[in-house]
Amino acid sequence: MLKAFGERPVPGVRLTLVTRDVRTPYSGMLPGFVAGLYAYDELLIDAAGLARYAGAALVRGEAIGLDPVARTLAIRDQGTIGYDILSIDIGSVPNRAPAAAGLAVKPIADFAARLDRILAAARTGKGRFTMAIVGTGPAGVELAFALHRRLEGSGQRPDATVLLVGRDPEILAERSPRTRRRLTASLARRGIRLETLFDVTGFEEGELRAADGRRIPVDTVLWATESAAAPWLRNSGLALDAGGFIAVDATLRSLSHPAVFAAGDIAALPDPRPKAGVFAVRQGPVLAGNIRHALEGAPLEPYRPQRHWLTLLSTADERAVADKWGFSAEGRWVWRWKDWNDRRFVDGYNAVARQPPR
Ligand SMILES: Cc1cc2nc3c(=O)[nH]c(=O)nc-3n(C[C@H](O)[C@H](O)[C@H](O)COP(=O)(O)OP(=O)(O)OC[C@H]3O[C@@H](n4cnc5c(N)ncnc54)[C@H](O)[C@@H]3O)c2cc1C
């Protein structure tokens, strides 16, 4: 949105960006950072620079409440700000991550800071060290390979065990059987332990506990489970779906409050798709276009989610697996493709962020 409004501003419209992260980490490169293939700086999109380019005011803070009737947004420790049109694009967090036990993969900035402490504790600890990753979707699988490389491959902790745990019968429920087989075999070859049909209820007293009573002793847990919505939306009066995500129509406009739009993970679409960046990114131009239309009193256009989408999964050994249309391919070239794509994505926005405001 910032890029689009920077390229073609709407006269008389004042933009404000509210964000916790003025430099926003890109999740697609997070497993590469965990594996030690990228420095943290390489993941960051300069949101403050994009705001500057768009001529937007920047509020660095966390939205914690919304009154869609008074049209105000509450920011932690900073009072409220008013709006005529609000776009809520706050993403999601893992649904099973109890704040005190273990480490949630999102918010990414918190995760990156805390991961270093956990790895340092792992290095200095005595005896065997087991790190569990809960969630066998794309993020959990990539992070298992990444942590394995960081802990064992680097020689930092050769006796460490990486354990990938999920409640489904297999990893990557939404991907092709061929991709599932390839990656299950890669996990086994690397010595990454896989526990399926393990419905985790909690991490207590050094044990990962399942609904059926099974227990596995582990030292620490990384939560990469399904997406959950921010709890503060529940009191907002906005129409939400059963999971607490903002119910929008095909134009990304709130079903209950026409002045509110939502896109990305936090939006519950009429034609739902998995919570993945490939959809969030494609919604961006539609969101920007529709907010422009709403301001100009023009009809809004629908977002049509793609039926097939590409997933590129890194195995943290300079190889990756590609999956689309039920096909699967693997190799060094897939990693080079993913790396090129990801860097181009981040660098593209950062190049815009360096441009002077129009
Ligand atoms: C490890 C990992 C790897 C992934 N890899 C891929 C991949 O390769 N391909 C893919 O398609 N998807 C991937 N995903 C999923 C992807 O991260 C999300 O679908 C995508 O980021 C959603 O984009 P978004 O803009 O909705 O939210 P986000 O990217 O989460 O951005 C939301 C932003 O809002 C900020 N924010 C949140 N709450 C507040 C608040 N209350 N106040 C102010 N600011 C706030 C956050 O700090 C963040 O900057 C991955 C996820 C993980 C965890």
PDBQT file of the ligand as one rigid body, heavy atoms in Angstrom, charges set to zero:
ROOT
HETATM    1  C1  LIG A 401       9.067 -19.368   9.503  1.00  0.00    +0.000 C 
HETATM    2  C2  LIG A 401       8.006 -18.954   8.541  1.00  0.00    +0.000 A 
HETATM    3  C3  LIG A 401       8.257 -19.072   7.178  1.00  0.00    +0.000 A 
HETATM    4  C4  LIG A 401       7.272 -18.727   6.263  1.00  0.00    +0.000 A 
HETATM    5  N1  LIG A 401       7.562 -18.870   4.945  1.00  0.00    +0.000 NA
HETATM    6  C5  LIG A 401       6.622 -18.582   4.037  1.00  0.00    +0.000 A 
HETATM    7  C6  LIG A 401       6.893 -18.757   2.651  1.00  0.00    +0.000 A 
HETATM    8  O1  LIG A 401       8.006 -19.162   2.260  1.00  0.00    +0.000 OA
HETATM    9  N2  LIG A 401       5.887 -18.497   1.767  1.00  0.00    +0.000 N 
HETATM   10  C7  LIG A 401       4.668 -18.054   2.170  1.00  0.00    +0.000 A 
HETATM   11  O2  LIG A 401       3.792 -17.829   1.328  1.00  0.00    +0.000 OA
HETATM   12  N3  LIG A 401       4.373 -17.861   3.482  1.00  0.00    +0.000 NA
HETATM   13  C8  LIG A 401       5.321 -18.108   4.420  1.00  0.00    +0.000 A 
HETATM   14  N4  LIG A 401       5.032 -17.919   5.749  1.00  0.00    +0.000 N 
HETATM   15  C9  LIG A 401       3.730 -17.335   6.133  1.00  0.00    +0.000 C 
HETATM   16  C10 LIG A 401       3.851 -15.803   6.103  1.00  0.00    +0.000 C 
HETATM   17  O3  LIG A 401       4.736 -15.386   7.115  1.00  0.00    +0.000 OA
HETATM   18  C11 LIG A 401       2.537 -15.089   6.357  1.00  0.00    +0.000 C 
HETATM   19  O4  LIG A 401       1.482 -15.677   5.660  1.00  0.00    +0.000 OA
HETATM   20  C12 LIG A 401       2.674 -13.608   5.929  1.00  0.00    +0.000 C 
HETATM   21  O5  LIG A 401       3.737 -12.991   6.625  1.00  0.00    +0.000 OA
HETATM   22  C13 LIG A 401       1.400 -12.842   6.201  1.00  0.00    +0.000 C 
HETATM   23  O6  LIG A 401       1.607 -11.501   5.858  1.00  0.00    +0.000 OA
HETATM   24  P1  LIG A 401       0.850 -10.354   6.635  1.00  0.00    +0.000 P 
HETATM   25  O7  LIG A 401       1.248  -9.087   5.944  1.00  0.00    +0.000 OA
HETATM   26  O8  LIG A 401      -0.565 -10.689   6.747  1.00  0.00    +0.000 OA
HETATM   27  O9  LIG A 401       1.428 -10.363   8.114  1.00  0.00    +0.000 OA
HETATM   28  P2  LIG A 401       2.895 -10.249   8.684  1.00  0.00    +0.000 P 
HETATM   29  O10 LIG A 401       3.915 -10.522   7.645  1.00  0.00    +0.000 OA
HETATM   30  O11 LIG A 401       2.911 -11.069   9.922  1.00  0.00    +0.000 OA
HETATM   31  O12 LIG A 401       3.033  -8.707   9.041  1.00  0.00    +0.000 OA
HETATM   32  C14 LIG A 401       2.270  -8.131  10.068  1.00  0.00    +0.000 C 
HETATM   33  C15 LIG A 401       3.005  -6.924  10.612  1.00  0.00    +0.000 C 
HETATM   34  O13 LIG A 401       2.157  -6.247  11.515  1.00  0.00    +0.000 OA
HETATM   35  C16 LIG A 401       2.854  -5.976  12.729  1.00  0.00    +0.000 C 
HETATM   36  N5  LIG A 401       1.863  -6.015  13.803  1.00  0.00    +0.000 N 
HETATM   37  C17 LIG A 401       1.193  -7.086  14.256  1.00  0.00    +0.000 A 
HETATM   38  N6  LIG A 401       0.346  -6.742  15.238  1.00  0.00    +0.000 NA
HETATM   39  C18 LIG A 401       0.479  -5.414  15.389  1.00  0.00    +0.000 A 
HETATM   40  C19 LIG A 401      -0.151  -4.477  16.246  1.00  0.00    +0.000 A 
HETATM   41  N7  LIG A 401      -1.077  -4.838  17.129  1.00  0.00    +0.000 N 
HETATM   42  N8  LIG A 401       0.228  -3.183  16.149  1.00  0.00    +0.000 NA
HETATM   43  C20 LIG A 401       1.187  -2.790  15.251  1.00  0.00    +0.000 A 
HETATM   44  N9  LIG A 401       1.797  -3.657  14.415  1.00  0.00    +0.000 NA
HETATM   45  C21 LIG A 401       1.454  -4.936  14.487  1.00  0.00    +0.000 A 
HETATM   46  C22 LIG A 401       3.853  -7.102  12.838  1.00  0.00    +0.000 C 
HETATM   47  O14 LIG A 401       4.906  -6.749  13.710  1.00  0.00    +0.000 OA
HETATM   48  C23 LIG A 401       4.276  -7.253  11.378  1.00  0.00    +0.000 C 
HETATM   49  O15 LIG A 401       5.265  -6.324  11.051  1.00  0.00    +0.000 OA
HETATM   50  C24 LIG A 401       6.006 -18.252   6.705  1.00  0.00    +0.000 A 
HETATM   51  C25 LIG A 401       5.754 -18.121   8.074  1.00  0.00    +0.000 A 
HETATM   52  C26 LIG A 401       6.750 -18.461   8.983  1.00  0.00    +0.000 A 
HETATM   53  C27 LIG A 401       6.448 -18.332  10.452  1.00  0.00    +0.000 C 
ENDROOT
TORSDOF 0
